[in-house]
Every structure is written in structure tokens, then in C-alpha cells.
Amino acid sequence: MLSVVQCTCINELLMLCQASVNVPHRQTGGVDRRQLSREIQELRVELSQKNLKLESMEADCQHKTAELEQRLGETLHQRQLLQVVCLSVALNEELHSFLFSNIYASNAVVASEIRSF
């Protein structure tokens, strides 16, 4: 694939070739001026097609990047939700443990008081 700099250099080269074709009374080394002009035009078309392909690939890359950024944001949000859920479960278990130990201790006190009567 050609880079933008390479495409620009090729385009400048094509313009120089076109300029040399348009110079009157210039020898073309046995190559017909029309043929040379056609070849230059074909190269311009090819260059244009490659530029369009490059722009299309760049747009696809930007689209995929945007999709990945969106998925990353959603994933980070899900991670935060899971952290909240895990913290909630841990706190719930700690609360149950605390309540159970207090109830057990209260029952022991009540049982000892009942025995003392």
C-alpha cells in the first residue's frame, strides 16, 4: 500500500511527465505523445483509486476504533457494577456473621440468666 507521501510524490512525477509531453517540438524517444499521455492518465486514475482505497481503509479503521472504545467503556462499566455487587455480598456476609454472633451471645446470656433463677 502506498503512503500519502508516496502518492504525493507519484502525483508530482505524473505532473512533470505531463508537462514534458506538452512541450512543443520535444522528442519523446520514439514514444508516441498520445500513448504517453494515455499512460499518464491511466497512472492518474490508478493513483486516484489507491487514494480512495486508502481513505476507505482509514474510515474503516476509525469506525473500528470507535466501536472498540465503546466496548471498552461498556466493559469498564460492567466491571464497576461487578465490584459493587461483590462488595455488597461481602458486606452482607459480614453483617450476617455479626448479627449471628450477637444473637448467639444474647442467647447465651439469656440462658445463663434462666439457669440462675
ZADREN-819284 format. One line per field, with one value per atom (N, C-alpha, C): atom name; residue in three letters; residue number from 0; x, y, z. Coordinates in pm, whole numbers, plus 50000, padded with zeros to 5 digits. Layout:
<sites>
site c(CA, ...)
code c(Ala, ...)
pos c(NUM, ...)
c1 c(X, ...)
c2 c(Y, ...)
c3 c(Z, ...)
</sites>
This chain:
<sites>
site c(N, CA, C, N, CA, C, N, CA, C, N, CA, C, N, CA, C, N, CA, C, N, CA, C, N, CA, C, N, CA, C, N, CA, C, N, CA, C, N, CA, C, N, CA, C, N, CA, C, N, CA, C, N, CA, C, N, CA, C, N, CA, C, N, CA, C, N, CA, C, N, CA, C, N, CA, C, N, CA, C, N, CA, C, N, CA, C, N, CA, C, N, CA, C, N, CA, C, N, CA, C, N, CA, C, N, CA, C, N, CA, C, N, CA, C, N, CA, C, N, CA, C, N, CA, C, N, CA, C, N, CA, C, N, CA, C, N, CA, C, N, CA, C, N, CA, C, N, CA, C, N, CA, C, N, CA, C, N, CA, C, N, CA, C, N, CA, C, N, CA, C, N, CA, C, N, CA, C, N, CA, C, N, CA, C, N, CA, C, N, CA, C, N, CA, C, N, CA, C, N, CA, C, N, CA, C, N, CA, C, N, CA, C, N, CA, C, N, CA, C, N, CA, C, N, CA, C, N, CA, C, N, CA, C, N, CA, C, N, CA, C, N, CA, C, N, CA, C, N, CA, C, N, CA, C, N, CA, C, N, CA, C, N, CA, C, N, CA, C, N, CA, C, N, CA, C, N, CA, C, N, CA, C, N, CA, C, N, CA, C, N, CA, C, N, CA, C, N, CA, C, N, CA, C, N, CA, C, N, CA, C, N, CA, C, N, CA, C, N, CA, C, N, CA, C, N, CA, C, N, CA, C, N, CA, C, N, CA, C, N, CA, C, N, CA, C, N, CA, C, N, CA, C, N, CA, C, N, CA, C, N, CA, C, N, CA, C, N, CA, C, N, CA, C, N, CA, C, N, CA, C, N, CA, C, N, CA, C, N, CA, C, N, CA, C, N, CA, C, N, CA, C, N, CA, C, N, CA, C)
code c(Met, Met, Met, Leu, Leu, Leu, Ser, Ser, Ser, Val, Val, Val, Val, Val, Val, Gln, Gln, Gln, Cys, Cys, Cys, Thr, Thr, Thr, Cys, Cys, Cys, Ile, Ile, Ile, Asn, Asn, Asn, Glu, Glu, Glu, Leu, Leu, Leu, Leu, Leu, Leu, Met, Met, Met, Leu, Leu, Leu, Cys, Cys, Cys, Gln, Gln, Gln, Ala, Ala, Ala, Ser, Ser, Ser, Val, Val, Val, Asn, Asn, Asn, Val, Val, Val, Pro, Pro, Pro, His, His, His, Arg, Arg, Arg, Gln, Gln, Gln, Thr, Thr, Thr, Gly, Gly, Gly, Gly, Gly, Gly, Val, Val, Val, Asp, Asp, Asp, Arg, Arg, Arg, Arg, Arg, Arg, Gln, Gln, Gln, Leu, Leu, Leu, Ser, Ser, Ser, Arg, Arg, Arg, Glu, Glu, Glu, Ile, Ile, Ile, Gln, Gln, Gln, Glu, Glu, Glu, Leu, Leu, Leu, Arg, Arg, Arg, Val, Val, Val, Glu, Glu, Glu, Leu, Leu, Leu, Ser, Ser, Ser, Gln, Gln, Gln, Lys, Lys, Lys, Asn, Asn, Asn, Leu, Leu, Leu, Lys, Lys, Lys, Leu, Leu, Leu, Glu, Glu, Glu, Ser, Ser, Ser, Met, Met, Met, Glu, Glu, Glu, Ala, Ala, Ala, Asp, Asp, Asp, Cys, Cys, Cys, Gln, Gln, Gln, His, His, His, Lys, Lys, Lys, Thr, Thr, Thr, Ala, Ala, Ala, Glu, Glu, Glu, Leu, Leu, Leu, Glu, Glu, Glu, Gln, Gln, Gln, Arg, Arg, Arg, Leu, Leu, Leu, Gly, Gly, Gly, Glu, Glu, Glu, Thr, Thr, Thr, Leu, Leu, Leu, His, His, His, Gln, Gln, Gln, Arg, Arg, Arg, Gln, Gln, Gln, Leu, Leu, Leu, Leu, Leu, Leu, Gln, Gln, Gln, Val, Val, Val, Val, Val, Val, Cys, Cys, Cys, Leu, Leu, Leu, Ser, Ser, Ser, Val, Val, Val, Ala, Ala, Ala, Leu, Leu, Leu, Asn, Asn, Asn, Glu, Glu, Glu, Glu, Glu, Glu, Leu, Leu, Leu, His, His, His, Ser, Ser, Ser, Phe, Phe, Phe, Leu, Leu, Leu, Phe, Phe, Phe, Ser, Ser, Ser, Asn, Asn, Asn, Ile, Ile, Ile, Tyr, Tyr, Tyr, Ala, Ala, Ala, Ser, Ser, Ser, Asn, Asn, Asn, Ala, Ala, Ala, Val, Val, Val, Val, Val, Val, Ala, Ala, Ala, Ser, Ser, Ser, Glu, Glu, Glu, Ile, Ile, Ile, Arg, Arg, Arg, Ser, Ser, Ser, Phe, Phe, Phe)
pos c(0, 0, 0, 1, 1, 1, 2, 2, 2, 3, 3, 3, 4, 4, 4, 5, 5, 5, 6, 6, 6, 7, 7, 7, 8, 8, 8, 9, 9, 9, 10, 10, 10, 11, 11, 11, 12, 12, 12, 13, 13, 13, 14, 14, 14, 15, 15, 15, 16, 16, 16, 17, 17, 17, 18, 18, 18, 19, 19, 19, 20, 20, 20, 21, 21, 21, 22, 22, 22, 23, 23, 23, 24, 24, 24, 25, 25, 25, 26, 26, 26, 27, 27, 27, 28, 28, 28, 29, 29, 29, 30, 30, 30, 31, 31, 31, 32, 32, 32, 33, 33, 33, 34, 34, 34, 35, 35, 35, 36, 36, 36, 37, 37, 37, 38, 38, 38, 39, 39, 39, 40, 40, 40, 41, 41, 41, 42, 42, 42, 43, 43, 43, 44, 44, 44, 45, 45, 45, 46, 46, 46, 47, 47, 47, 48, 48, 48, 49, 49, 49, 50, 50, 50, 51, 51, 51, 52, 52, 52, 53, 53, 53, 54, 54, 54, 55, 55, 55, 56, 56, 56, 57, 57, 57, 58, 58, 58, 59, 59, 59, 60, 60, 60, 61, 61, 61, 62, 62, 62, 63, 63, 63, 64, 64, 64, 65, 65, 65, 66, 66, 66, 67, 67, 67, 68, 68, 68, 69, 69, 69, 70, 70, 70, 71, 71, 71, 72, 72, 72, 73, 73, 73, 74, 74, 74, 75, 75, 75, 76, 76, 76, 77, 77, 77, 78, 78, 78, 79, 79, 79, 80, 80, 80, 81, 81, 81, 82, 82, 82, 83, 83, 83, 84, 84, 84, 85, 85, 85, 86, 86, 86, 87, 87, 87, 88, 88, 88, 89, 89, 89, 90, 90, 90, 91, 91, 91, 92, 92, 92, 93, 93, 93, 94, 94, 94, 95, 95, 95, 96, 96, 96, 97, 97, 97, 98, 98, 98, 99, 99, 99, 100, 100, 100, 101, 101, 101, 102, 102, 102, 103, 103, 103, 104, 104, 104, 105, 105, 105, 106, 106, 106, 107, 107, 107, 108, 108, 108, 109, 109, 109, 110, 110, 110, 111, 111, 111, 112, 112, 112, 113, 113, 113, 114, 114, 114, 115, 115, 115, 116, 116, 116)
c1 c(50084, 50000, 50089, 50050, 50127, 50089, 50188, 50159, 50116, 50068, 50025, 50143, 50260, 50380, 50416, 50410, 50441, 50341, 50213, 50111, 50135, 50174, 50202, 50322, 50426, 50544, 50510, 50430, 50389, 50308, 50219, 50136, 50223, 50324, 50415, 50493, 50535, 50607, 50518, 50393, 50299, 50281, 50274, 50258, 50382, 50501, 50623, 50625, 50580, 50575, 50475, 50362, 50261, 50317, 50391, 50450, 50550, 50626, 50724, 50654, 50535, 50460, 50406, 50369, 50307, 50408, 50538, 50639, 50641, 50625, 50623, 50759, 50756, 50875, 50972, 50925, 51013, 51013, 51130, 51142, 51103, 51028, 50983, 51056, 51165, 51243, 51169, 51093, 51022, 50886, 50850, 50720, 50621, 50508, 50404, 50354, 50336, 50292, 50154, 50069, 49934, 49941, 50028, 50044, 50096, 50195, 50250, 50143, 50065, 49957, 49854, 49819, 49724, 49779, 49906, 49967, 49968, 49996, 49993, 49853, 49754, 49616, 49578, 49623, 49597, 49662, 49783, 49851, 49776, 49722, 49643, 49518, 49453, 49333, 49370, 49480, 49525, 49558, 49626, 49660, 49534, 49439, 49311, 49240, 49239, 49175, 49246, 49378, 49454, 49428, 49416, 49383, 49246, 49149, 49015, 49018, 49094, 49106, 49170, 49272, 49339, 49243, 49165, 49066, 48961, 48920, 48822, 48878, 49003, 49066, 49081, 49112, 49126, 48991, 48883, 48749, 48711, 48742, 48715, 48790, 48914, 48997, 48938, 48895, 48834, 48704, 48625, 48499, 48526, 48623, 48657, 48712, 48790, 48844, 48731, 48633, 48518, 48439, 48420, 48349, 48425, 48556, 48637, 48635, 48638, 48632, 48498, 48390, 48258, 48252, 48303, 48304, 48388, 48501, 48585, 48509, 48438, 48358, 48252, 48184, 48081, 48142, 48257, 48324, 48369, 48422, 48464, 48343, 48230, 48108, 48062, 48065, 48027, 48121, 48247, 48345, 48311, 48277, 48240, 48116, 48017, 47897, 47929, 48014, 48054, 48128, 48211, 48280, 48180, 48078, 47975, 47900, 47865, 47793, 47879, 48006, 48096, 48110, 48121, 48130, 48002, 47890, 47760, 47747, 47789, 47783, 47875, 47994, 48088, 48031, 47973, 47914, 47795, 47717, 47601, 47646, 47749, 47801, 47857, 47926, 47981, 47870, 47765, 47650, 47582, 47561, 47500, 47586, 47717, 47808, 47800, 47798, 47790, 47659, 47548, 47418, 47409, 47460, 47455, 47535, 47655, 47738, 47670, 47606, 47537, 47415, 47341, 47224, 47271, 47377, 47430, 47474, 47543, 47590, 47470, 47369, 47250, 47178, 47168, 47104, 47181, 47312, 47395, 47371, 47361, 47337, 47200, 47100, 46963, 46960, 47027, 47029, 47095, 47203, 47271, 47184, 47110, 47021, 46904, 46855, 46745, 46793, 46912, 46968, 46990, 47020, 47047, 46919, 46804, 46678, 46647)
c2 c(49884, 50000, 50123, 50224, 50346, 50442, 50511, 50610, 50739, 50832, 50961, 51032, 51024, 51089, 51027, 50893, 50827, 50867, 50873, 50913, 51055, 51144, 51283, 51289, 51213, 51211, 51157, 51053, 50996, 51097, 51167, 51268, 51379, 51425, 51528, 51477, 51352, 51293, 51288, 51253, 51250, 51389, 51490, 51626, 51669, 51629, 51661, 51591, 51465, 51392, 51457, 51499, 51565, 51695, 51769, 51895, 51869, 51763, 51734, 51690, 51630, 51591, 51714, 51815, 51934, 52033, 52009, 52097, 52076, 52184, 52169, 52128, 52049, 52005, 51926, 51859, 51780, 51637, 51577, 51438, 51348, 51246, 51157, 51024, 51017, 50894, 50782, 50811, 50709, 50673, 50729, 50701, 50804, 50757, 50846, 50933, 51062, 51155, 51117, 51071, 51031, 50910, 50816, 50696, 50735, 50823, 50869, 50942, 51023, 51095, 50998, 50893, 50791, 50718, 50685, 50614, 50700, 50828, 50920, 50928, 50936, 50942, 50814, 50699, 50571, 50569, 50623, 50630, 50722, 50831, 50921, 50851, 50777, 50703, 50601, 50529, 50429, 50495, 50609, 50682, 50728, 50775, 50819, 50703, 50588, 50469, 50428, 50434, 50397, 50496, 50625, 50725, 50698, 50663, 50632, 50508, 50408, 50286, 50318, 50403, 50444, 50519, 50611, 50685, 50590, 50492, 50394, 50312, 50270, 50192, 50276, 50403, 50493, 50510, 50525, 50537, 50409, 50293, 50166, 50156, 50199, 50194, 50285, 50403, 50494, 50437, 50373, 50312, 50199, 50114, 50003, 50055, 50161, 50220, 50272, 50339, 50390, 50276, 50167, 50051, 49991, 49978, 49922, 50012, 50143, 50236, 50224, 50207, 50190, 50060, 49952, 49823, 49832, 49904, 49921, 49995, 50100, 50176, 50089, 50009, 49919, 49815, 49763, 49662, 49722, 49842, 49907, 49933, 49970, 49992, 49861, 49752, 49622, 49581, 49611, 49579, 49654, 49782, 49862, 49804, 49763, 49703, 49574, 49492, 49368, 49395, 49498, 49533, 49575, 49650, 49692, 49570, 49478, 49358, 49275, 49256, 49179, 49246, 49377, 49449, 49432, 49439, 49422, 49283, 49180, 49043, 49029, 49085, 49076, 49146, 49264, 49336, 49260, 49200, 49123, 49003, 48934, 48820, 48865, 48977, 49029, 49069, 49130, 49169, 49045, 48943, 48819, 48756, 48755, 48699, 48778, 48908, 48995, 48972, 48972, 48951, 48813, 48712, 48576, 48567, 48629, 48623, 48698, 48812, 48887, 48811, 48748, 48670, 48551, 48486, 48371, 48416, 48530, 48583, 48621, 48682, 48720, 48597, 48496, 48371, 48308, 48313, 48255, 48330, 48463, 48544, 48511, 48504, 48473, 48334, 48240, 48102, 48098, 48171, 48173, 48241, 48343, 48411, 48318, 48242, 48149, 48041, 47993, 47890, 47944, 48072, 48128, 48147, 48141, 48155, 48030)
c3 c(50000, 50000, 50000, 49928, 49919, 50031, 50086, 50188, 50119, 50198, 50144, 50080, 50141, 50086, 49952, 49944, 49817, 49710, 49745, 49648, 49600, 49692, 49655, 49561, 49590, 49504, 49365, 49361, 49232, 49154, 49223, 49156, 49099, 49175, 49125, 49004, 49008, 48896, 48772, 48792, 48680, 48620, 48705, 48652, 48575, 48622, 48548, 48411, 48411, 48284, 48189, 48243, 48161, 48105, 48186, 48141, 48028, 48038, 47933, 47805, 47817, 47697, 47627, 47703, 47645, 47586, 47605, 47548, 47397, 47319, 47174, 47118, 47012, 46939, 47026, 47121, 47209, 47159, 47154, 47112, 47230, 47204, 47310, 47304, 47231, 47227, 47157, 47056, 46980, 47039, 47153, 47213, 47162, 47119, 47069, 47185, 47159, 47262, 47314, 47224, 47267, 47360, 47324, 47406, 47545, 47548, 47675, 47756, 47690, 47757, 47814, 47738, 47786, 47908, 47902, 48014, 48139, 48121, 48234, 48291, 48204, 48251, 48325, 48274, 48343, 48481, 48489, 48618, 48715, 48664, 48748, 48801, 48713, 48755, 48862, 48839, 48937, 49071, 49064, 49185, 49257, 49184, 49243, 49310, 49244, 49303, 49431, 49430, 49550, 49663, 49629, 49730, 49791, 49705, 49755, 49845, 49805, 49884, 50019, 50018, 50140, 50232, 50177, 50256, 50314, 50235, 50282, 50397, 50383, 50489, 50616, 50599, 50714, 50784, 50706, 50764, 50838, 50779, 50845, 50977, 50976, 51096, 51205, 51166, 51263, 51318, 51231, 51274, 51373, 51342, 51432, 51564, 51558, 51681, 51769, 51706, 51782, 51845, 51771, 51825, 51944, 51930, 52038, 52162, 52141, 52253, 52325, 52248, 52307, 52388, 52330, 52401, 52528, 52521, 52639, 52748, 52710, 52807, 52872, 52791, 52844, 52938, 52900, 52982, 53116, 53113, 53237, 53328, 53268, 53346, 53410, 53333, 53388, 53501, 53486, 53591, 53719, 53705, 53823, 53890, 53809, 53866, 53940, 53883, 53950, 54080, 54082, 54205, 54313, 54274, 54369, 54421, 54332, 54372, 54468, 54435, 54522, 54659, 54661, 54788, 54867, 54799, 54864, 54925, 54851, 54902, 55024, 55017, 55129, 55253, 55233, 55346, 55404, 55317, 55360, 55445, 55399, 55475, 55610, 55610, 55736, 55833, 55780, 55862, 55920, 55839, 55888, 55998, 55977, 56075, 56206, 56194, 56312, 56387, 56312, 56375, 56440, 56372, 56426, 56556, 56556, 56677, 56792, 56762, 56868, 56919, 56830, 56870, 56955, 56912, 56987, 57126, 57132, 57261, 57349, 57290, 57366, 57418, 57335, 57377, 57492, 57487, 57593, 57725, 57716, 57836, 57893, 57804, 57848, 57910, 57848, 57901, 58038, 58056, 58187, 58290, 58251, 58346, 58384, 58288, 58315, 58411, 58394, 58482, 58624, 58632, 58762, 58844, 58783, 58857, 58925)
</sites>
